[in-house]
Amino acid sequence: MKPVAIVQHDPHDGPSYFATWLAAQGIAFELFCMFDGTHLPADLGQHSGLCILGGPMSANDPLAHYPPLFGLVHEALHSRVPVIGHCLGGQLLSRALGGTVQAAEHPEIGWSLLEPVHPDARAWFGEQPLQLFQWHGESFSIPAQAIQLLRGSHCANQAYCVDGLHLGLQFHCEVDAAKVRSWLELGAEEMRACSSPGAQAAESILERLEVNLRISQHIADRIYTRWAQGLRR
Protein backbone atom coordinates (compact mmCIF):
# COMPACT_ATOMS: atom_id res chain seq x y z
CA MET A 1 0.00 0.00 0.00
CA LYS A 2 1.15 3.54 -0.71
CA PRO A 3 1.87 5.68 2.38
CA VAL A 4 -0.60 8.03 4.00
CA ALA A 5 0.36 11.68 3.54
CA ILE A 6 0.29 13.58 6.86
CA VAL A 7 0.36 17.39 6.83
CA GLN A 8 1.84 18.88 10.02
CA HIS A 9 1.48 22.64 10.51
CA ASP A 10 3.24 23.15 13.84
CA PRO A 11 6.28 21.49 15.49
CA HIS A 12 4.27 20.81 18.67
CA ASP A 13 1.28 19.22 16.92
CA GLY A 14 2.57 16.02 15.37
CA PRO A 15 0.68 12.82 14.49
CA SER A 16 1.31 11.20 17.89
CA TYR A 17 -1.20 8.37 18.44
CA PHE A 18 -2.26 8.43 14.78
CA ALA A 19 1.32 7.54 13.83
CA THR A 20 1.40 4.88 16.56
CA TRP A 21 -1.80 3.36 15.20
CA LEU A 22 -0.59 3.40 11.59
CA ALA A 23 2.68 1.72 12.56
CA ALA A 24 0.81 -0.98 14.51
CA GLN A 25 -1.25 -1.75 11.40
CA GLY A 26 1.81 -1.83 9.16
CA ILE A 27 0.59 1.23 7.23
CA ALA A 28 3.40 3.50 6.06
CA PHE A 29 3.11 7.28 6.22
CA GLU A 30 4.99 10.31 4.93
CA LEU A 31 5.14 13.47 7.02
CA PHE A 32 5.04 16.90 5.35
CA CYS A 33 6.13 19.56 7.88
CA MET A 34 4.92 23.00 6.80
CA PHE A 35 6.83 24.77 9.58
CA ASP A 36 10.25 23.85 8.19
CA GLY A 37 9.68 24.74 4.55
CA THR A 38 8.73 21.29 3.28
CA HIS A 39 6.61 21.39 0.13
CA LEU A 40 3.36 19.50 -0.18
CA PRO A 41 3.24 16.77 -2.82
CA ALA A 42 2.12 17.99 -6.23
CA ASP A 43 -0.66 15.40 -6.20
CA LEU A 44 -1.80 12.32 -4.26
CA GLY A 45 -0.78 9.77 -6.87
CA GLN A 46 1.79 8.24 -4.51
CA HIS A 47 -0.38 8.28 -1.38
CA SER A 48 -3.23 6.15 -0.09
CA GLY A 49 -4.84 8.79 2.13
CA LEU A 50 -4.47 12.34 3.44
CA CYS A 51 -4.34 13.37 7.10
CA ILE A 52 -4.38 17.07 8.09
CA LEU A 53 -3.26 17.81 11.64
CA GLY A 54 -3.97 20.73 13.95
CA GLY A 55 -2.08 23.86 14.94
CA PRO A 56 -2.44 27.22 16.69
CA MET A 57 -2.98 29.17 13.46
CA SER A 58 -6.41 29.95 12.01
CA ALA A 59 -7.90 28.18 9.02
CA ASN A 60 -8.65 31.72 7.77
CA ASP A 61 -5.01 32.86 7.84
CA PRO A 62 -3.44 33.70 4.45
CA LEU A 63 -0.78 30.99 4.69
CA ALA A 64 1.09 30.08 1.52
CA HIS A 65 0.49 26.34 1.82
CA TYR A 66 -3.29 26.56 2.21
CA PRO A 67 -4.18 26.93 -1.51
CA PRO A 68 -2.13 23.88 -2.60
CA LEU A 69 -3.53 21.95 0.39
CA PHE A 70 -7.07 22.80 -0.72
CA GLY A 71 -6.06 21.53 -4.15
CA LEU A 72 -5.03 18.20 -2.66
CA VAL A 73 -8.33 17.97 -0.79
CA HIS A 74 -10.28 18.59 -3.99
CA GLU A 75 -8.22 15.91 -5.74
CA ALA A 76 -8.91 13.51 -2.87
CA LEU A 77 -12.65 14.16 -3.07
CA HIS A 78 -12.65 13.56 -6.83
CA SER A 79 -10.43 10.46 -6.66
CA ARG A 80 -11.98 9.02 -3.46
CA VAL A 81 -8.73 9.16 -1.52
CA PRO A 82 -9.85 9.39 2.14
CA VAL A 83 -9.11 12.57 4.08
CA ILE A 84 -9.12 12.93 7.86
CA GLY A 85 -8.76 16.32 9.54
CA HIS A 86 -7.98 16.80 13.23
CA CYS A 87 -9.06 20.15 14.75
CA LEU A 88 -7.48 22.75 12.41
CA GLY A 89 -7.43 19.94 9.86
CA GLY A 90 -11.20 19.50 10.19
CA GLN A 91 -11.62 23.27 9.82
CA LEU A 92 -9.47 23.34 6.67
CA LEU A 93 -11.41 20.42 5.22
CA SER A 94 -14.64 22.33 5.89
CA ARG A 95 -13.28 25.41 4.13
CA ALA A 96 -12.18 23.33 1.14
CA LEU A 97 -15.74 21.99 0.95
CA GLY A 98 -17.26 25.47 0.97
CA GLY A 99 -17.86 25.71 4.71
CA THR A 100 -16.73 28.45 7.07
CA VAL A 101 -14.55 28.74 10.15
CA GLN A 102 -15.31 31.23 12.91
CA ALA A 103 -15.03 31.72 16.66
CA ALA A 104 -16.44 28.76 18.56
CA GLU A 105 -19.45 29.30 20.80
CA HIS A 106 -17.05 28.61 23.67
CA PRO A 107 -13.33 27.82 23.43
CA GLU A 108 -12.56 24.32 24.63
CA ILE A 109 -9.51 23.02 26.48
CA GLY A 110 -9.55 19.58 28.05
CA TRP A 111 -11.86 16.57 28.03
CA SER A 112 -15.43 16.79 26.78
CA LEU A 113 -18.32 14.37 26.28
CA LEU A 114 -19.80 14.37 22.78
CA GLU A 115 -23.21 13.20 21.58
CA PRO A 116 -23.97 11.26 18.36
CA VAL A 117 -26.53 13.02 16.16
CA HIS A 118 -26.73 10.64 13.18
CA PRO A 119 -27.03 6.84 12.82
CA ASP A 120 -23.71 6.75 10.89
CA ALA A 121 -21.90 7.93 14.04
CA ARG A 122 -21.98 4.40 15.43
CA ALA A 123 -19.90 3.05 12.53
CA TRP A 124 -17.24 5.71 13.13
CA PHE A 125 -17.17 6.02 16.92
CA GLY A 126 -18.88 2.97 18.45
CA GLU A 127 -21.29 3.14 21.37
CA GLN A 128 -19.02 3.90 24.33
CA PRO A 129 -19.14 7.32 26.04
CA LEU A 130 -17.42 9.67 23.61
CA GLN A 131 -14.95 11.48 25.84
CA LEU A 132 -12.29 13.23 23.76
CA PHE A 133 -9.64 15.93 24.08
CA GLN A 134 -10.16 19.50 22.90
CA TRP A 135 -7.99 22.55 22.39
CA HIS A 136 -9.49 25.14 20.07
CA GLY A 137 -10.95 28.64 19.93
CA GLU A 138 -12.55 28.40 16.48
CA SER A 139 -14.88 25.86 14.93
CA PHE A 140 -16.13 24.80 11.51
CA SER A 141 -19.55 24.88 9.91
CA ILE A 142 -20.88 21.59 8.57
CA PRO A 143 -20.40 21.72 4.78
CA ALA A 144 -23.52 21.40 2.64
CA GLN A 145 -22.56 17.96 1.28
CA ALA A 146 -21.52 16.59 4.69
CA ILE A 147 -23.37 14.68 7.41
CA GLN A 148 -22.94 15.92 10.98
CA LEU A 149 -22.01 13.01 13.23
CA LEU A 150 -21.30 14.47 16.69
CA ARG A 151 -22.13 17.57 18.68
CA GLY A 152 -20.88 18.99 21.95
CA SER A 153 -22.46 21.11 24.67
CA HIS A 154 -19.87 23.93 24.47
CA CYS A 155 -19.16 23.73 20.75
CA ALA A 156 -21.93 22.22 18.64
CA ASN A 157 -20.12 21.03 15.52
CA GLN A 158 -17.68 18.27 16.46
CA ALA A 159 -17.53 15.78 13.58
CA TYR A 160 -18.84 15.30 10.05
CA CYS A 161 -18.30 12.90 7.16
CA VAL A 162 -18.51 13.22 3.40
CA ASP A 163 -19.37 10.31 1.08
CA GLY A 164 -18.82 7.90 3.99
CA LEU A 165 -15.09 8.31 3.35
CA HIS A 166 -13.77 11.70 4.50
CA LEU A 167 -13.89 12.75 8.15
CA GLY A 168 -13.61 16.20 9.74
CA LEU A 169 -13.03 16.33 13.50
CA GLN A 170 -12.96 19.29 15.87
CA PHE A 171 -11.31 17.30 18.67
CA HIS A 172 -7.88 15.69 19.05
CA CYS A 173 -8.27 11.90 19.11
CA GLU A 174 -4.58 11.67 18.11
CA VAL A 175 -3.26 12.88 21.50
CA ASP A 176 -1.01 10.78 23.68
CA ALA A 177 0.40 11.56 27.14
CA ALA A 178 3.50 13.32 25.83
CA LYS A 179 1.45 15.59 23.59
CA VAL A 180 -1.05 16.58 26.29
CA ARG A 181 1.70 17.29 28.82
CA SER A 182 3.62 19.37 26.27
CA TRP A 183 0.55 21.42 25.39
CA LEU A 184 -0.25 22.07 29.04
CA GLU A 185 3.24 23.47 29.51
CA LEU A 186 3.32 25.48 26.29
CA GLY A 187 -0.25 26.75 26.71
CA ALA A 188 -0.13 27.60 30.41
CA GLU A 189 -0.66 31.33 29.82
CA GLU A 190 -3.52 30.71 27.38
CA MET A 191 -5.22 28.48 29.93
CA ARG A 192 -4.88 31.07 32.70
CA ALA A 193 -6.47 33.72 30.45
CA CYS A 194 -9.35 31.51 29.30
CA SER A 195 -12.63 31.92 31.20
CA SER A 196 -14.70 29.67 28.93
CA PRO A 197 -17.00 27.09 30.54
CA GLY A 198 -15.49 24.64 28.05
CA ALA A 199 -11.97 25.02 29.47
CA GLN A 200 -10.56 22.91 32.29
CA ALA A 201 -7.63 23.62 34.58
CA ALA A 202 -4.38 21.76 33.99
CA GLU A 203 -4.77 19.97 37.31
CA SER A 204 -8.15 18.59 36.25
CA ILE A 205 -6.77 17.43 32.91
CA LEU A 206 -3.82 15.68 34.52
CA GLU A 207 -5.81 14.13 37.37
CA ARG A 208 -7.15 11.25 35.25
CA LEU A 209 -4.88 11.59 32.25
CA GLU A 210 -3.98 7.92 31.82
CA VAL A 211 -7.57 6.72 32.31
CA ASN A 212 -8.98 9.32 29.93
CA LEU A 213 -6.30 8.59 27.33
CA ARG A 214 -7.23 4.90 27.36
CA ILE A 215 -10.83 5.88 26.63
CA SER A 216 -9.77 8.37 23.94
CA GLN A 217 -7.40 5.96 22.22
CA HIS A 218 -9.99 3.20 22.24
CA ILE A 219 -12.29 5.58 20.35
CA ALA A 220 -9.39 6.59 18.08
CA ASP A 221 -8.81 2.93 17.23
CA ARG A 222 -12.42 2.72 16.04
CA ILE A 223 -12.17 5.99 14.07
CA TYR A 224 -8.90 5.12 12.35
CA THR A 225 -9.96 1.54 11.57
CA ARG A 226 -13.13 2.79 9.89
CA TRP A 227 -11.26 5.54 8.01
CA ALA A 228 -8.48 3.20 6.86
CA GLN A 229 -11.01 0.92 5.15
CA GLY A 230 -11.11 3.47 2.36
CA LEU A 231 -7.34 3.79 1.84
CA ARG A 232 -6.32 3.47 -1.78
CA ARG A 233 -4.56 0.16 -2.32
C-alpha positions in Angstrom: 0.0 0.0 0.0 1.1 3.5 -0.7 1.9 5.7 2.4 -0.6 8.0 4.0 0.4 11.7 3.5 0.3 13.6 6.9 0.4 17.4 6.8 1.8 18.9 10.0 1.5 22.6 10.5 3.2 23.2 13.8 6.3 21.5 15.5 4.3 20.8 18.7 1.3 19.2 16.9 2.6 16.0 15.4 0.7 12.8 14.5 1.3 11.2 17.9 -1.2 8.4 18.4 -2.3 8.4 14.8 1.3 7.5 13.8 1.4 4.9 16.6 -1.8 3.4 15.2 -0.6 3.4 11.6 2.7 1.7 12.6 0.8 -1.0 14.5 -1.2 -1.8 11.4 1.8 -1.8 9.2 0.6 1.2 7.2 3.4 3.5 6.1 3.1 7.3 6.2 5.0 10.3 4.9 5.1 13.5 7.0 5.0 16.9 5.4 6.1 19.6 7.9 4.9 23.0 6.8 6.8 24.8 9.6 10.3 23.9 8.2 9.7 24.7 4.5 8.7 21.3 3.3 6.6 21.4 0.1 3.4 19.5 -0.2 3.2 16.8 -2.8 2.1 18.0 -6.2 -0.7 15.4 -6.2 -1.8 12.3 -4.3 -0.8 9.8 -6.9 1.8 8.2 -4.5 -0.4 8.3 -1.4 -3.2 6.1 -0.1 -4.8 8.8 2.1 -4.5 12.3 3.4 -4.3 13.4 7.1 -4.4 17.1 8.1 -3.3 17.8 11.6 -4.0 20.7 14.0 -2.1 23.9 14.9 -2.4 27.2 16.7 -3.0 29.2 13.5 -6.4 29.9 12.0 -7.9 28.2 9.0 -8.6 31.7 7.8 -5.0 32.9 7.8 -3.4 33.7 4.4 -0.8 31.0 4.7 1.1 30.1 1.5 0.5 26.3 1.8 -3.3 26.6 2.2 -4.2 26.9 -1.5 -2.1 23.9 -2.6 -3.5 22.0 0.4 -7.1 22.8 -0.7 -6.1 21.5 -4.1 -5.0 18.2 -2.7 -8.3 18.0 -0.8 -10.3 18.6 -4.0 -8.2 15.9 -5.7 -8.9 13.5 -2.9 -12.6 14.2 -3.1 -12.7 13.6 -6.8 -10.4 10.5 -6.7 -12.0 9.0 -3.5 -8.7 9.2 -1.5 -9.9 9.4 2.1 -9.1 12.6 4.1 -9.1 12.9 7.9 -8.8 16.3 9.5 -8.0 16.8 13.2 -9.1 20.2 14.8 -7.5 22.8 12.4 -7.4 19.9 9.9 -11.2 19.5 10.2 -11.6 23.3 9.8 -9.5 23.3 6.7 -11.4 20.4 5.2 -14.6 22.3 5.9 -13.3 25.4 4.1 -12.2 23.3 1.1 -15.7 22.0 1.0 -17.3 25.5 1.0 -17.9 25.7 4.7 -16.7 28.5 7.1 -14.5 28.7 10.1 -15.3 31.2 12.9 -15.0 31.7 16.7 -16.4 28.8 18.6 -19.4 29.3 20.8 -17.1 28.6 23.7 -13.3 27.8 23.4 -12.6 24.3 24.6 -9.5 23.0 26.5 -9.5 19.6 28.1 -11.9 16.6 28.0 -15.4 16.8 26.8 -18.3 14.4 26.3 -19.8 14.4 22.8 -23.2 13.2 21.6 -24.0 11.3 18.4 -26.5 13.0 16.2 -26.7 10.6 13.2 -27.0 6.8 12.8 -23.7 6.7 10.9 -21.9 7.9 14.0 -22.0 4.4 15.4 -19.9 3.1 12.5 -17.2 5.7 13.1 -17.2 6.0 16.9 -18.9 3.0 18.5 -21.3 3.1 21.4 -19.0 3.9 24.3 -19.1 7.3 26.0 -17.4 9.7 23.6 -14.9 11.5 25.8 -12.3 13.2 23.8 -9.6 15.9 24.1 -10.2 19.5 22.9 -8.0 22.6 22.4 -9.5 25.1 20.1 -10.9 28.6 19.9 -12.5 28.4 16.5 -14.9 25.9 14.9 -16.1 24.8 11.5 -19.6 24.9 9.9 -20.9 21.6 8.6 -20.4 21.7 4.8 -23.5 21.4 2.6 -22.6 18.0 1.3 -21.5 16.6 4.7 -23.4 14.7 7.4 -22.9 15.9 11.0 -22.0 13.0 13.2 -21.3 14.5 16.7 -22.1 17.6 18.7 -20.9 19.0 22.0 -22.5 21.1 24.7 -19.9 23.9 24.5 -19.2 23.7 20.7 -21.9 22.2 18.6 -20.1 21.0 15.5 -17.7 18.3 16.5 -17.5 15.8 13.6 -18.8 15.3 10.0 -18.3 12.9 7.2 -18.5 13.2 3.4 -19.4 10.3 1.1 -18.8 7.9 4.0 -15.1 8.3 3.4 -13.8 11.7 4.5 -13.9 12.7 8.1 -13.6 16.2 9.7 -13.0 16.3 13.5 -13.0 19.3 15.9 -11.3 17.3 18.7 -7.9 15.7 19.1 -8.3 11.9 19.1 -4.6 11.7 18.1 -3.3 12.9 21.5 -1.0 10.8 23.7 0.4 11.6 27.1 3.5 13.3 25.8 1.4 15.6 23.6 -1.0 16.6 26.3 1.7 17.3 28.8 3.6 19.4 26.3 0.6 21.4 25.4 -0.3 22.1 29.0 3.2 23.5 29.5 3.3 25.5 26.3 -0.2 26.8 26.7 -0.1 27.6 30.4 -0.7 31.3 29.8 -3.5 30.7 27.4 -5.2 28.5 29.9 -4.9 31.1 32.7 -6.5 33.7 30.5 -9.4 31.5 29.3 -12.6 31.9 31.2 -14.7 29.7 28.9 -17.0 27.1 30.5 -15.5 24.6 28.1 -12.0 25.0 29.5 -10.6 22.9 32.3 -7.6 23.6 34.6 -4.4 21.8 34.0 -4.8 20.0 37.3 -8.2 18.6 36.3 -6.8 17.4 32.9 -3.8 15.7 34.5 -5.8 14.1 37.4 -7.1 11.2 35.2 -4.9 11.6 32.2 -4.0 7.9 31.8 -7.6 6.7 32.3 -9.0 9.3 29.9 -6.3 8.6 27.3 -7.2 4.9 27.4 -10.8 5.9 26.6 -9.8 8.4 23.9 -7.4 6.0 22.2 -10.0 3.2 22.2 -12.3 5.6 20.3 -9.4 6.6 18.1 -8.8 2.9 17.2 -12.4 2.7 16.0 -12.2 6.0 14.1 -8.9 5.1 12.4 -10.0 1.5 11.6 -13.1 2.8 9.9 -11.3 5.5 8.0 -8.5 3.2 6.9 -11.0 0.9 5.2 -11.1 3.5 2.4 -7.3 3.8 1.8 -6.3 3.5 -1.8 -4.6 0.2 -2.3 
